[in-house]
């Protein structure tokens, strides 16, 4: 038996194609809303935002879903380069760049299993296409129209693994206007960025759009290990997208996209948890005061090995097609995609095996992931008393990976502790439908349901090897072989009512479902001897489910110069899935288990006001009570009443922007501040709970654009306080810190 080597020979790209997503009726509706938004902006009113949260174009203020929207212009102005940056701007949301991929937490609901057999709790979408693996999600934003973040279960229209919600990044599509843009940015930590876009209408029915970007930054961490190596939290990314839009006659359209991203950075993004906490050996980690430089310093010198230069290469390629055909009473929509993600890295661990003693461990990894998805959906047109949509969804993901750990001899393992897995397969299919009945001019009732069936399987092993290549004569292979089929019908019942033309209230009851899975090991059988078999209760974990109740209000007032969105919710969770490293059959393995019951309830507020035409004040408030109702990590200790991870009781944000006439141009100034109460990160397998103290973070920006000039300049400061905190802590004590103060100067040119 030999370990499978995965190759990644993809070249950088700049090809793709884009087109129209919606049919004629939806496009007309979107155009009408956009015209109203432009008029509102000109009059100093709150600008209306067009969203697609319910799979059709509608005004955000008339969409009965708790959601937040960040425009592409907001992302650029605030320096939010990738998904892990945006959580601080959203109520009830934390999105962090952990060492093993994107970690999305919405209303206290999260997931820590980023392995090939795990599933996220929140769905991450790129132009409506579900991207399964967390380490393939944190790609640089490129020519983005907007980001829609939906809070709460979205199982009816978006499918499985949306118990927490949905993050949908929506790219700009080609238009009928010739235009282009270019930007460049430089900052501290060796930061330098550049991006460009051009949109070309080829004929009346064909338009092309191309976008490229490059992003570089030196490491944010300091190496005091006595080696010449650089550490992680650096940036080295290139991205490109080509899009094409085709009008196929008066009633049909096709949008094609091809994107490519290559990230070459360093996976050594961690520091020991002792940079932030003392008393870990007592089981009660206590935060202590220290400077930012100390927090970002890795001074761990392992006694058992010598660290190597870490590295990482992530290459992502995707092709997507969206087709719509207006059939008169209804529009037929098709959304299909093929994506490939290749990842290889070498990382140096801080691997604590007991209180006060840690090993240095080197891990090498090679992985290849391919996914295909297809959705066919039929949605009614017109403004009759009944609107409906329904369709079929199919998803397949195939994976192969090889993970090799070295330097674990002090705990009795051989020189090479290896996890080959090939193949790992995941299939999902769903049948869904949603109907909305306008009982009167003001009152609407909605009923939706979705049937999802999932299958996943894996063949691999846990190898105890003397050399890098497996030798049957001297090495041991413990099979990792399992398969699982789960299914669930999720549903949604909602009512929304127009209290007046500018105020809508809504109430929903919905359910969510996250697929079950399996851990390392095998069940006793022909290929799994009884003496190495894992009990089924340990091998398999059950689907995660929840029932959510929500009340909401969306209103515009003060002559449309102010807006307010309110949502109050309560969740009842069953079989919450929690993950960590535990000893199984004498060797460390990554284990996911069901946590019993959890309760989540809270209140969210989003508001904006334009006190003067040139100024805008915005604020959010999230009050959250998320805790375990019944959970024992080890069968002895109870965590009932303990808070869920990344769920501070209160988070307040406040931002203000103002424009000043300066000579013949416009000077804009803005400030954004976020205050969070303390929150926790739990490591159930170690019975540890890390408290992250309350914190305030402030961003500043100052921009200028001469009158009627295509040029603009922007000066930006992020994290003015220069404070850092843990964003993730794993079972070994490896801690990913947040980023320190960043200062940047940006220049943009548009034509």
C-alpha positions as CSV (number, residue, x, y, z in Angstrom):
1,X,0.0,0.0,0.0
2,X,1.3,3.4,-0.9
3,X,0.1,6.8,0.1
4,X,-1.7,8.7,-2.6
5,X,0.1,11.8,-3.9
6,X,-2.1,14.6,-5.0
7,X,-0.8,16.9,-7.6
8,X,-1.7,20.5,-8.2
9,X,-0.5,21.8,-11.6
10,X,-3.0,24.6,-12.2
11,X,-1.9,27.8,-13.9
12,X,-3.1,31.3,-13.0
13,X,-6.0,32.4,-15.1
14,X,-8.0,35.3,-16.4
15,X,-10.9,33.7,-18.3
16,X,-14.6,33.4,-17.4
17,X,-17.9,34.4,-18.6
18,X,-21.0,36.1,-17.1
19,X,-24.6,36.9,-18.0
20,X,-28.0,37.6,-16.7
21,X,-29.2,35.8,-13.7
22,X,-32.9,36.6,-13.7
23,X,-35.6,36.4,-16.2
24,X,-37.3,39.4,-17.8
25,X,-39.9,39.9,-15.0
26,X,-37.3,39.8,-12.3
27,X,-35.0,42.1,-14.2
28,X,-37.7,44.6,-14.6
29,X,-38.5,44.5,-10.9
30,X,-34.9,45.0,-10.0
31,X,-34.6,47.9,-12.4
32,X,-37.6,49.6,-10.8
33,X,-36.2,49.2,-7.3
34,X,-32.8,50.5,-8.5
35,X,-34.4,53.6,-10.0
36,X,-36.1,54.3,-6.7
37,X,-32.9,53.8,-4.9
38,X,-31.1,56.3,-7.1
39,X,-33.8,58.8,-6.6
40,X,-33.7,58.4,-2.9
41,X,-30.0,58.9,-2.8
42,X,-30.2,62.1,-4.8
43,X,-32.8,63.4,-2.3
44,X,-30.6,62.6,0.8
45,X,-32.8,59.6,1.7
46,X,-31.8,56.1,2.9
47,X,-30.8,54.2,-0.3
48,X,-32.9,51.1,-1.0
49,X,-31.0,47.9,-1.5
50,X,-32.0,45.1,-4.0
51,X,-31.5,41.6,-2.6
52,X,-32.1,38.1,-3.7
53,X,-32.5,36.5,-0.2
54,X,-35.7,34.7,-1.3
55,X,-34.3,33.8,-4.7
56,X,-36.0,36.7,-6.4
57,X,-35.2,40.3,-6.7
58,X,-36.8,42.4,-4.0
59,X,-36.2,45.5,-1.8
60,X,-34.4,44.6,1.4
61,X,-36.9,46.6,3.4
62,X,-39.7,44.4,2.0
63,X,-38.0,41.0,2.5
64,X,-39.2,39.1,5.6
65,X,-35.8,37.7,6.5
66,X,-33.3,38.8,9.2
67,X,-30.4,39.8,7.0
68,X,-27.5,42.3,6.5
69,X,-26.1,43.6,3.2
70,X,-22.6,44.9,2.5
71,X,-22.1,46.6,-0.9
72,X,-19.0,46.2,-2.9
73,X,-18.3,49.9,-2.4
74,X,-18.5,49.4,1.4
75,X,-16.1,46.5,1.3
76,X,-13.5,48.5,-0.6
77,X,-13.9,51.6,1.5
78,X,-13.6,49.7,4.8
79,X,-10.7,47.5,3.6
80,X,-12.7,44.3,4.0
81,X,-10.7,42.1,1.6
82,X,-12.2,38.6,2.2
83,X,-15.1,36.9,4.1
84,X,-13.1,36.6,7.4
85,X,-13.1,40.5,7.6
86,X,-16.8,41.2,7.5
87,X,-18.1,39.6,10.7
88,X,-17.3,42.8,12.8
89,X,-19.8,44.8,10.6
90,X,-22.8,42.5,11.2
91,X,-25.1,42.0,14.2
92,X,-25.0,38.5,15.7
93,X,-22.3,37.3,13.4
94,X,-18.6,36.3,13.8
95,X,-16.6,35.2,10.8
96,X,-13.0,34.3,11.5
97,X,-10.1,33.0,9.5
98,X,-9.0,30.0,11.6
99,X,-6.0,27.9,10.7
100,X,-8.1,25.2,9.1
101,X,-10.4,27.5,7.1
102,X,-13.3,30.0,7.5
103,X,-15.2,29.7,10.7
104,X,-18.7,31.2,10.5
105,X,-20.7,31.7,13.7
106,X,-24.2,33.2,13.5
107,X,-26.2,33.7,16.6
108,X,-23.9,31.5,18.6
109,X,-24.2,28.6,16.1
110,X,-20.8,27.4,14.7
111,X,-18.8,24.4,13.7
112,X,-15.2,23.3,14.4
113,X,-14.9,20.3,12.1
114,X,-13.1,21.5,9.0
115,X,-12.0,18.0,8.0
116,X,-13.0,16.3,4.8
117,X,-15.8,14.5,6.7
118,X,-17.2,17.5,8.5
119,X,-20.0,19.9,7.5
120,X,-20.4,23.6,8.3
121,X,-23.3,25.1,10.2
122,X,-23.7,28.1,7.9
123,X,-23.7,27.8,4.1
124,X,-21.1,29.8,2.2
125,X,-22.2,30.6,-1.4
126,X,-20.3,32.3,-4.2
127,X,-22.9,33.6,-6.7
128,X,-25.4,31.2,-5.3
129,X,-23.1,28.2,-5.5
130,X,-22.5,26.3,-2.3
131,X,-18.8,25.9,-1.5
132,X,-18.4,22.9,0.9
133,X,-14.9,23.1,2.4
134,X,-14.1,25.9,4.9
135,X,-10.5,26.1,3.7
136,X,-11.7,26.9,0.2
137,X,-14.1,29.7,1.3
138,X,-11.8,32.5,2.5
139,X,-10.9,33.8,-1.0
140,X,-10.2,37.4,-1.7
141,X,-13.2,39.5,-2.8
142,X,-13.1,40.3,-6.5
143,X,-15.4,42.8,-8.2
144,X,-18.2,42.2,-5.7
145,X,-21.7,43.6,-6.1
146,X,-22.7,42.9,-2.6
147,X,-22.6,40.3,0.2
148,X,-25.9,39.1,1.7
149,X,-25.8,37.5,5.2
150,X,-29.0,35.7,6.2
151,X,-29.4,35.0,9.9
152,X,-31.3,32.0,11.0
153,X,-32.1,28.6,9.4
154,X,-32.6,28.8,5.6
155,X,-33.3,25.2,4.9
156,X,-36.2,25.6,2.5
157,X,-34.6,27.6,-0.2
158,X,-30.9,27.0,0.5
159,X,-30.9,23.4,1.7
160,X,-28.8,21.5,4.3
161,X,-26.1,22.9,6.5
162,X,-27.9,26.3,6.9
163,X,-28.9,25.9,10.6
164,X,-27.0,29.0,11.4
165,X,-27.7,30.9,8.2
166,X,-26.2,31.8,4.8
167,X,-23.4,34.0,3.5
168,X,-23.8,34.7,-0.2
169,X,-21.1,36.7,-2.1
170,X,-22.5,38.1,-5.3
171,X,-20.2,39.2,-8.1
172,X,-20.9,42.0,-10.5
173,X,-22.3,40.8,-13.8
174,X,-21.6,42.3,-17.3
175,X,-23.6,45.3,-18.3
176,X,-24.5,47.1,-21.5
177,X,-22.1,50.0,-20.6
178,X,-18.4,50.3,-21.5
179,X,-16.6,51.0,-18.2
180,X,-13.5,50.1,-16.3
181,X,-11.7,50.7,-13.0
182,X,-8.3,50.2,-11.5
183,X,-7.0,50.6,-7.9
184,X,-3.8,50.4,-6.0
185,X,-3.1,50.4,-2.3
186,X,-0.1,50.4,0.0
187,X,0.1,50.1,3.8
188,X,2.1,49.0,6.8
189,X,3.2,45.4,7.3
190,X,4.4,45.5,3.7
191,X,0.8,45.5,2.4
192,X,0.4,46.2,-1.3
193,X,-2.7,45.5,-3.4
194,X,-3.9,46.2,-6.9
195,X,-7.1,45.4,-8.8
196,X,-8.6,46.2,-12.2
197,X,-11.9,45.6,-14.0
198,X,-13.2,46.2,-17.6
199,X,-16.7,45.8,-18.9
200,X,-17.2,45.6,-22.7
201,X,-20.6,45.4,-24.5
202,X,-19.7,43.4,-27.6
203,X,-23.1,43.5,-29.3
204,X,-26.6,44.3,-28.2
205,X,-27.0,40.8,-26.8
206,X,-23.5,40.0,-25.6
207,X,-21.4,41.7,-22.8
208,X,-18.1,40.7,-21.3
209,X,-16.5,41.6,-18.0
210,X,-13.0,40.8,-16.7
211,X,-11.6,41.4,-13.2
212,X,-8.2,40.7,-11.7
213,X,-6.6,41.4,-8.3
214,X,-3.3,40.8,-6.5
215,X,-2.7,41.1,-2.7
216,X,0.5,40.9,-0.8
217,X,1.4,41.4,2.9
218,X,4.3,40.5,5.1
219,X,3.8,38.2,8.2
220,X,2.0,39.8,11.1
221,X,3.7,37.4,13.6
222,X,7.2,37.6,15.1
223,X,9.5,34.6,15.2
224,X,11.6,34.2,18.4
225,X,12.1,30.4,18.0
226,X,15.7,30.8,17.1
227,X,15.1,29.9,13.4
228,X,15.4,32.1,10.3
229,X,11.9,31.1,9.1
230,X,9.1,33.5,8.4
231,X,5.8,32.9,10.0
232,X,2.2,33.1,8.8
233,X,-0.6,35.6,8.7
234,X,1.0,36.9,5.5
235,X,-0.8,37.4,2.2
236,X,0.1,36.3,-1.3
237,X,-2.9,36.0,-3.5
238,X,-3.8,36.5,-7.2
239,X,-7.4,36.2,-8.5
240,X,-9.2,36.6,-11.8
241,X,-12.7,36.2,-13.2
242,X,-14.0,36.4,-16.7
243,X,-17.8,36.7,-17.2
244,X,-20.1,36.7,-20.2
245,X,-23.7,37.7,-20.5
246,X,-25.8,36.5,-23.5
247,X,-29.3,37.6,-24.4
248,X,-30.9,34.5,-26.0
249,X,-33.8,36.2,-27.7
250,X,-36.3,38.4,-25.9
251,X,-37.1,35.9,-23.1
252,X,-34.0,34.0,-22.2
253,X,-30.5,34.8,-20.9
254,X,-27.4,33.0,-20.0
255,X,-24.6,34.1,-17.6
256,X,-21.3,32.2,-17.5
257,X,-18.5,32.7,-15.0
258,X,-15.0,31.3,-14.8
259,X,-12.8,32.2,-11.8
260,X,-9.4,31.3,-10.6
261,X,-7.6,32.1,-7.3
262,X,-4.1,31.1,-6.1
263,X,-3.1,31.8,-2.6
264,X,0.6,31.2,-1.6
265,X,0.9,32.0,2.1
266,X,2.2,30.4,5.2
267,X,0.0,28.1,7.4
268,X,2.1,28.9,10.5
269,X,-0.6,31.3,11.7
270,X,-0.7,30.4,15.3
271,X,0.9,31.3,18.7
272,X,0.7,29.3,21.9
273,X,-2.4,30.0,24.1
274,X,0.1,31.0,26.8
275,X,0.5,34.3,24.9
276,X,-2.9,35.2,26.2
277,X,-3.7,33.0,29.2
278,X,-2.2,31.8,32.5
279,X,-3.4,29.0,34.8
280,X,-4.2,26.7,31.9
281,X,-2.8,23.7,33.9
282,X,-5.4,24.3,36.5
283,X,-8.2,23.9,34.0
284,X,-9.2,27.6,34.4
285,X,-7.4,29.7,31.7
286,X,-7.3,33.3,32.9
287,X,-6.5,36.2,30.5
288,X,-3.6,38.5,31.4
289,X,-2.5,41.9,30.2
290,X,0.3,42.0,27.6
291,X,1.4,44.2,24.7
292,X,0.4,43.5,21.1
293,X,3.9,42.6,20.1
294,X,4.1,39.9,22.8
295,X,0.7,38.5,21.8
296,X,1.9,38.1,18.2
297,X,5.3,36.5,19.0
298,X,5.9,32.8,18.7
299,X,8.7,32.0,21.1
300,X,7.9,28.3,21.5
301,X,11.1,26.2,21.2
302,X,10.2,22.5,21.0
303,X,12.5,20.1,22.7
304,X,11.8,17.2,20.4
305,X,12.2,18.7,16.9
306,X,13.4,21.6,14.8
307,X,10.7,23.6,13.0
308,X,10.8,23.8,9.2
309,X,9.8,26.7,7.0
310,X,6.0,26.6,6.7
311,X,4.2,27.1,3.5
312,X,0.8,26.7,1.9
313,X,-0.7,26.8,-1.6
314,X,-4.4,27.0,-2.2
315,X,-5.6,26.9,-5.8
316,X,-9.3,27.3,-6.6
317,X,-11.0,27.1,-10.0
318,X,-14.7,27.4,-10.7
319,X,-17.0,27.5,-13.7
320,X,-20.6,28.4,-13.3
321,X,-23.6,28.8,-15.5
322,X,-26.9,30.6,-14.9
323,X,-29.8,30.3,-17.3
324,X,-33.2,31.9,-17.1
325,X,-36.1,31.6,-19.5
326,X,-39.3,33.6,-19.2
327,X,-42.2,31.2,-20.1
328,X,-44.9,33.8,-19.5
329,X,-46.6,32.7,-16.3
330,X,-43.4,31.4,-14.9
331,X,-39.6,31.7,-15.3
332,X,-37.3,28.6,-15.5
333,X,-34.0,29.0,-13.8
334,X,-30.9,26.8,-13.9
335,X,-27.8,27.2,-11.8
336,X,-24.9,24.8,-12.3
337,X,-21.3,24.8,-11.3
338,X,-18.1,22.7,-11.3
339,X,-15.3,23.7,-8.8
340,X,-11.9,22.3,-8.0
341,X,-9.8,23.1,-5.0
342,X,-6.2,21.9,-4.4
343,X,-4.4,22.5,-1.2
344,X,-0.9,21.6,0.1
345,X,1.0,22.8,3.1
346,X,3.6,22.3,5.8
347,X,2.8,23.6,9.2
348,X,4.6,23.6,12.5
349,X,2.3,22.8,15.5
350,X,2.4,23.8,19.1
351,X,1.0,20.5,20.4
352,X,0.3,20.4,24.1
353,X,0.0,16.9,25.4
354,X,-0.3,17.7,29.1
355,X,-0.5,20.9,31.2
356,X,2.9,22.7,31.1
357,X,4.4,20.5,28.4
358,X,4.1,20.8,24.6
359,X,5.7,19.1,21.6
360,X,6.7,20.5,18.3
361,X,4.9,18.6,15.5
362,X,5.3,19.0,11.8
363,X,2.3,18.3,9.5
364,X,2.4,17.9,5.7
365,X,-0.8,17.8,3.8
366,X,-1.9,17.3,0.2
367,X,-5.6,17.4,-0.8
368,X,-7.8,17.6,-3.8
369,X,-11.5,18.5,-3.8
370,X,-14.0,18.5,-6.7
371,X,-17.6,19.4,-6.5
372,X,-20.5,19.6,-8.9
373,X,-23.9,21.1,-8.3
374,X,-27.1,21.6,-10.3
375,X,-30.3,23.3,-9.5
376,X,-33.4,23.6,-11.6
377,X,-36.1,26.0,-10.3
378,X,-39.4,27.2,-11.6
379,X,-40.8,30.5,-10.2
380,X,-44.1,32.2,-11.1
381,X,-44.2,35.7,-12.6
382,X,-46.6,38.5,-12.2
383,X,-48.3,40.1,-9.2
384,X,-51.2,37.8,-8.6
385,X,-52.5,36.7,-5.2
386,X,-50.3,33.5,-5.3
387,X,-46.6,33.4,-6.0
388,X,-44.6,30.1,-5.9
389,X,-41.3,28.6,-6.7
390,X,-40.0,25.0,-6.5
391,X,-37.2,22.9,-7.8
392,X,-34.7,20.1,-7.5
393,X,-31.1,20.3,-6.3
394,X,-28.2,17.9,-6.7
395,X,-24.7,18.0,-5.3
396,X,-21.7,15.8,-5.4
397,X,-18.3,16.3,-3.8
398,X,-15.3,13.9,-4.1
399,X,-12.1,14.3,-2.1
400,X,-8.7,12.7,-1.7
401,X,-6.1,13.7,0.9
402,X,-2.9,12.7,2.6
403,X,-2.1,14.1,6.0
404,X,1.3,13.2,7.6
405,X,2.3,14.1,11.2
406,X,5.8,13.8,12.4
407,X,7.6,14.2,15.8
408,X,5.1,12.3,18.0
409,X,7.5,9.7,19.2
410,X,7.5,11.1,22.8
411,X,3.9,9.9,23.2
412,X,4.6,6.4,21.8
413,X,3.8,6.9,18.2
414,X,6.1,6.0,15.3
415,X,8.0,8.6,13.3
416,X,5.1,9.0,10.8
417,X,1.5,9.2,11.9
418,X,-0.4,9.3,8.6
419,X,-4.0,9.7,7.4
420,X,-4.5,8.7,3.8
421,X,-8.2,9.1,2.6
422,X,-9.2,8.2,-0.9
423,X,-11.9,8.4,-1.9
424,X,-14.2,10.5,0.3
425,X,-17.5,11.1,-1.3
426,X,-20.5,13.2,-0.4
427,X,-23.9,13.4,-2.2
428,X,-26.9,15.4,-1.6
429,X,-30.2,15.9,-3.4
430,X,-33.2,18.0,-2.4
431,X,-36.7,18.7,-3.6
432,X,-38.1,22.1,-2.4
433,X,-41.0,24.4,-2.9
434,X,-42.4,27.7,-1.4
435,X,-45.7,29.4,-1.8
436,X,-46.8,32.9,-0.8
437,X,-50.5,33.8,-0.7
438,X,-51.5,37.5,-0.5
439,X,-54.6,37.2,1.7
440,X,-55.2,40.9,1.3
441,X,-53.3,43.9,0.0
442,X,-51.3,44.0,3.2
443,X,-51.2,40.5,4.5
444,X,-49.1,37.6,3.1
445,X,-48.8,34.0,4.2
446,X,-45.8,31.8,3.2
447,X,-45.4,28.1,3.4
448,X,-42.2,26.2,2.3
449,X,-40.7,22.8,2.6
450,X,-37.7,20.9,1.5
451,X,-36.8,17.2,1.5
452,X,-33.1,16.6,1.6
453,X,-31.3,13.2,1.3
454,X,-27.6,12.9,2.0
455,X,-25.0,10.2,1.6
456,X,-21.4,10.2,2.5
457,X,-18.7,7.6,2.6
458,X,-14.9,7.4,3.2
459,X,-12.2,4.8,2.7
460,X,-8.9,5.4,4.3
461,X,-6.8,4.5,7.3
462,X,-4.8,5.7,10.3
463,X,-1.3,4.6,9.6
464,X,1.6,4.0,12.1
465,X,4.6,4.1,9.8
466,X,8.4,4.0,10.2
467,X,9.1,5.7,7.0
468,X,7.2,8.2,4.7
469,X,6.0,5.4,2.5
470,X,3.8,2.6,4.0
471,X,5.5,-0.8,4.4
472,X,3.1,-3.7,5.1
473,X,5.9,-5.6,6.7
474,X,6.7,-3.1,9.4
475,X,3.7,-0.6,9.6
476,X,0.2,-0.8,10.9
477,X,-2.9,0.5,9.1
478,X,-6.1,1.0,11.2
479,X,-9.0,1.3,8.7
480,X,-11.1,4.4,8.5
481,X,-14.1,3.1,6.6
482,X,-17.6,4.2,7.0
483,X,-20.7,5.3,5.2
484,X,-23.8,7.1,6.3
485,X,-27.2,8.1,4.8
486,X,-29.3,10.7,6.5
487,X,-32.4,12.7,5.4
488,X,-34.7,15.3,6.7
489,X,-37.7,17.4,5.7
490,X,-37.3,21.0,6.8
491,X,-40.1,23.5,6.6
492,X,-40.9,27.2,7.0
493,X,-44.2,28.9,7.9
494,X,-44.3,32.7,7.8
495,X,-46.7,35.7,7.8
496,X,-45.8,39.3,7.0
497,X,-48.0,42.3,7.0
498,X,-47.6,45.9,5.8
499,X,-48.5,48.0,8.9
500,X,-48.2,51.1,6.6
501,X,-46.5,51.7,3.2
502,X,-43.1,52.0,4.8
503,X,-43.4,49.5,7.7
504,X,-43.5,45.7,7.5
505,X,-43.8,43.1,10.4
506,X,-43.2,39.4,10.0
507,X,-43.2,36.2,12.0
508,X,-41.7,32.8,11.1
509,X,-41.3,29.3,12.4
510,X,-38.7,27.3,10.6
511,X,-36.6,24.2,11.0
512,X,-32.9,23.6,10.1
513,X,-30.9,20.5,9.4
514,X,-27.2,19.8,9.3
515,X,-26.1,16.4,8.0
516,X,-24.7,13.7,10.3
517,X,-21.3,12.1,9.8
518,X,-18.7,9.7,11.1
519,X,-15.3,9.8,12.9
520,X,-12.1,7.9,12.4
521,X,-12.4,4.1,12.7
522,X,-14.6,1.3,11.4
523,X,-17.5,-0.8,12.5
524,X,-16.8,-4.5,13.2
525,X,-17.2,-6.6,10.0
526,X,-15.4,-8.5,7.3
527,X,-12.8,-5.7,6.7
528,X,-12.7,-4.5,10.3
529,X,-11.6,-7.0,13.0
530,X,-13.5,-6.7,16.2
531,X,-10.3,-5.8,18.3
532,X,-9.8,-2.6,16.3
533,X,-13.5,-1.8,15.7
534,X,-15.0,1.5,17.1
535,X,-18.4,1.4,18.8
536,X,-21.1,2.8,16.6
537,X,-21.9,5.4,19.2
538,X,-18.4,6.7,18.8
539,X,-18.1,6.2,15.0
540,X,-21.3,7.9,14.0
541,X,-22.8,11.2,15.0
542,X,-26.4,12.2,14.2
543,X,-27.7,15.2,12.2
544,X,-28.0,18.5,14.0
545,X,-31.5,20.0,14.0
546,X,-33.3,23.0,15.3
547,X,-36.6,24.8,15.4
548,X,-36.5,28.6,15.2
549,X,-39.1,31.1,16.1
550,X,-38.7,34.7,14.9
551,X,-40.5,38.1,15.0
552,X,-39.3,41.0,12.9
553,X,-40.0,44.6,12.0
554,X,-38.6,46.6,9.1
555,X,-39.5,50.3,8.8
556,X,-38.5,53.5,7.1
557,X,-39.5,56.9,8.6
558,X,-38.6,60.6,8.8
559,X,-39.4,61.1,5.1
560,X,-37.3,58.0,4.3
561,X,-34.2,59.5,6.0
562,X,-34.1,56.8,8.7
563,X,-34.5,53.0,8.7
564,X,-34.8,50.5,11.5
565,X,-34.8,46.7,11.4
566,X,-35.6,44.6,14.5
567,X,-35.6,40.9,15.0
568,X,-36.3,38.8,18.1
569,X,-35.7,35.0,17.9
570,X,-35.6,31.8,19.9
571,X,-34.0,28.5,18.9
572,X,-34.3,25.0,20.3
573,X,-31.3,22.9,19.2
574,X,-31.0,19.1,19.3
575,X,-27.8,17.1,18.7
576,X,-25.6,20.1,18.4
577,X,-22.3,18.9,16.8
578,X,-19.1,19.7,18.6
579,X,-15.6,18.7,17.7
580,X,-12.1,18.3,19.1
581,X,-9.1,16.0,19.4
582,X,-9.4,13.0,21.8
583,X,-7.5,9.8,22.4
584,X,-9.2,6.8,20.7
585,X,-7.6,3.4,21.0
586,X,-4.4,5.0,22.3
587,X,-3.9,7.5,19.4
588,X,-5.1,11.1,19.0
589,X,-8.0,11.5,16.6
590,X,-10.3,14.3,15.6
591,X,-13.8,13.4,17.0
592,X,-17.2,15.0,16.5
593,X,-20.0,14.3,18.9
594,X,-23.6,15.4,19.5
595,X,-23.9,17.9,22.4
596,X,-27.4,17.2,23.4
597,X,-29.5,20.3,23.7
598,X,-28.8,24.0,23.4
599,X,-31.0,27.1,23.6
600,X,-30.4,30.4,21.7
601,X,-32.5,33.5,22.0
602,X,-31.7,37.1,21.3
603,X,-32.6,40.5,19.9
604,X,-31.0,42.3,16.9
605,X,-31.2,45.9,15.8
606,X,-30.0,47.6,12.7
607,X,-30.6,51.2,12.1
608,X,-29.5,54.1,9.9
609,X,-30.3,57.8,9.7
610,X,-29.3,60.7,7.5
611,X,-29.5,63.7,9.7
612,X,-28.3,65.8,6.8
613,X,-28.0,64.9,3.1
614,X,-24.2,64.6,3.4
615,X,-24.1,62.5,6.6
616,X,-25.1,59.0,7.5
617,X,-25.2,57.4,11.0
618,X,-25.5,53.7,11.3
619,X,-25.7,51.3,14.2
620,X,-26.3,47.7,15.2
621,X,-27.0,46.0,18.5
622,X,-27.1,42.3,19.1
623,X,-28.2,40.8,22.4
624,X,-27.6,37.0,22.6
625,X,-28.3,34.3,25.2
626,X,-26.8,31.1,23.7
627,X,-26.1,28.3,26.1
628,X,-26.1,24.5,26.5
629,X,-29.3,23.0,28.1
630,X,-27.9,19.5,28.4
631,X,-24.3,18.6,27.6
632,X,-21.5,16.6,29.2
633,X,-18.2,16.6,27.2
634,X,-16.8,13.5,29.0
635,X,-19.9,11.9,30.5
636,X,-19.0,13.2,34.0
637,X,-18.8,17.0,33.9
638,X,-21.9,19.0,32.9
639,X,-21.6,22.1,30.8
640,X,-25.3,22.9,31.1
641,X,-25.8,26.6,31.3
642,X,-22.4,27.4,29.8
643,X,-22.3,29.8,26.9
644,X,-21.9,28.6,23.3
645,X,-18.7,29.7,21.5
646,X,-18.4,33.1,20.0
647,X,-21.7,34.4,21.4
648,X,-21.1,37.6,23.4
649,X,-24.1,38.7,25.3
650,X,-24.0,42.2,23.8
651,X,-22.3,43.7,20.7
652,X,-22.8,47.4,19.7
653,X,-21.5,49.0,16.6
654,X,-21.7,52.7,15.7
655,X,-20.6,54.4,12.5
656,X,-20.8,57.8,11.0
657,X,-19.8,59.1,7.5
658,X,-19.9,62.7,6.4
659,X,-19.2,64.5,3.1
660,X,-17.7,68.0,2.9
661,X,-17.4,70.2,-0.2
662,X,-13.7,71.1,-0.6
663,X,-12.9,73.4,-3.5
664,X,-14.5,71.7,-6.5
665,X,-14.4,68.2,-4.9
666,X,-15.8,66.0,-2.1
667,X,-14.0,65.2,1.1
668,X,-15.5,62.2,3.0
669,X,-14.7,61.2,6.6
670,X,-15.9,58.2,8.5
671,X,-15.5,56.4,11.8
672,X,-16.7,52.9,12.8
673,X,-16.5,51.5,16.3
674,X,-17.5,48.0,17.6
675,X,-17.9,47.2,21.3
676,X,-18.2,43.6,22.3
677,X,-18.8,42.1,25.8
678,X,-16.7,39.1,26.7
679,X,-17.2,35.8,25.0
680,X,-15.8,32.2,25.2
681,X,-14.1,29.6,23.2
682,X,-14.6,26.1,24.5
683,X,-12.4,23.0,24.0
684,X,-14.7,20.2,25.2
685,X,-12.2,17.4,24.7
686,X,-9.8,19.2,27.2
687,X,-12.6,20.5,29.5
688,X,-11.2,24.0,28.9
689,X,-13.1,27.2,28.5
690,X,-11.2,30.3,27.4
691,X,-12.7,33.7,28.2
692,X,-12.1,36.5,25.7
693,X,-12.4,39.9,27.5
694,X,-14.6,42.7,26.3
695,X,-13.1,44.9,23.7
696,X,-13.6,48.0,21.6
697,X,-12.2,48.3,18.1
698,X,-12.3,51.5,15.9
699,X,-11.7,52.1,12.2
700,X,-11.2,55.5,10.6
701,X,-11.3,56.6,6.9
702,X,-10.7,59.8,5.0
703,X,-11.2,60.1,1.3
704,X,-11.2,62.8,-1.4
705,X,-12.4,63.0,-5.0
706,X,-12.0,66.1,-7.2
707,X,-15.1,67.3,-8.9
708,X,-15.9,65.5,-12.1
709,X,-12.6,63.6,-11.9
710,X,-12.2,59.8,-12.4
711,X,-9.5,59.8,-9.6
712,X,-10.1,59.3,-5.9
713,X,-7.8,58.8,-2.9
714,X,-8.5,57.1,0.5
715,X,-6.6,56.9,3.7
716,X,-7.8,54.2,6.1
717,X,-6.9,53.0,9.6
718,X,-8.2,49.7,11.0
719,X,-8.1,48.7,14.6
720,X,-6.9,52.1,15.9
721,X,-6.5,50.7,19.4
722,X,-4.0,48.1,18.1
723,X,-5.4,45.4,20.3
724,X,-5.5,41.7,19.4
725,X,-7.5,38.8,20.8
726,X,-7.8,35.0,20.1
727,X,-10.2,34.2,17.2
728,X,-9.6,30.5,17.5
729,X,-8.1,28.1,20.0
730,X,-7.8,24.4,19.2
731,X,-7.4,21.2,21.3
732,X,-3.6,21.6,21.4
733,X,-3.5,25.2,22.6
734,X,-2.7,26.6,19.1
735,X,-4.2,30.1,19.0
736,X,-4.9,32.2,16.0
737,X,-4.7,35.9,17.0
738,X,-6.7,38.7,15.4
739,X,-4.9,41.3,13.3
740,X,-3.1,44.4,14.7
741,X,-3.5,48.0,13.5
742,X,-3.4,48.4,9.7
743,X,-2.9,51.7,7.9
744,X,-3.3,52.0,4.1
745,X,-3.4,54.6,1.4
746,X,-5.5,53.7,-1.7
747,X,-5.9,55.4,-5.1
748,X,-8.7,54.5,-7.5
749,X,-9.4,55.4,-11.2
750,X,-12.7,54.8,-13.0
751,X,-13.8,55.4,-16.5
